[in-house]
Amino acid sequence: MSDSNVRDELEAKRGRNRQRRLAGIKRWVEYVKTHAPEEWGEQQNRLVDSRLGSARRSDLDVEHRRRVERVGRDRSP
């Protein structure tokens, strides 16, 4: 397989992934528009908390870790 074919396949894969992500975002926007914040807010909080926790447990450099902690503090009530 030539480098050109590999690049084309990679670009196609990136395009498909991007389309899937956009479709997921659109579904979430529709869900948020059609459901009360009391229903989806807790789901979103669990997701964000999970991502922040994963970032904190990973092997990150100090500056990145500080940025994650700042974001976590900023979103806390």
N, C-alpha and C positions, 0 to 999 in steps of 0.2 A: 504494500500500500504506500503510495507516495505521500510526502509531507502535505501536499495540497489536499489530498483526500482526507487525511487525518484532521487537518484544520477545518475542512468543510463539515466533517462529522461532528467535531467538537462544537462548532458554531451552531449546527442544527440542534444538538443536545442542549446547549445553553438557551436557545430560542424556545425549545419545548419546556424546559424548566421555568423559564421566565413566564411563559403563558400559563403554566400551572399555578405559579405563585400569584399572578394577577387574578386568576379565576378564584383562588382561595380568598384573596383580599376582597374581591367583589361579593363573594358569598357572605363574608363577615360583615361587610358594610350593610348588606341587605338585612342580615340578622339583627344588627344593632338598630337599624331603622324600624324594624317590625316588632321588637321586643323591648320590654321595660329595662332600664338600667339595673334594677334590682335583680333581674334574671341573668343578664350577661356580665355585669360588673364583677361578680365573684369569680366567674370563669376567667376573665381577663386578669384579675389580680393573681390567681393561681398560676397562670401562664407566665406572667412577668416575674413573680416571685421565684418560680422554678428556674427561669433563665438566669436571673441574678444569682441564685444559689449555685447553679452550675458554673457560672463564671467565677464565683468566689472560690470554689473548690478546685478549679483548674490551675495549671501551672502557668500563671500569668506574670509578666514583669510588674514591678511595683507601680509604675505610673498607670498602666492599664487597670490594675486592681483598684487604684484610687479613683479612677474615672467611674468604674462600676459602682463603687461604694457611694460616690457623690450622686449618681443617678438613683440609687436605691433610697438615699436620704431625701432627695428631691421629690420622689413620688410618695413618700410616707406622709400620712395625715398629720 
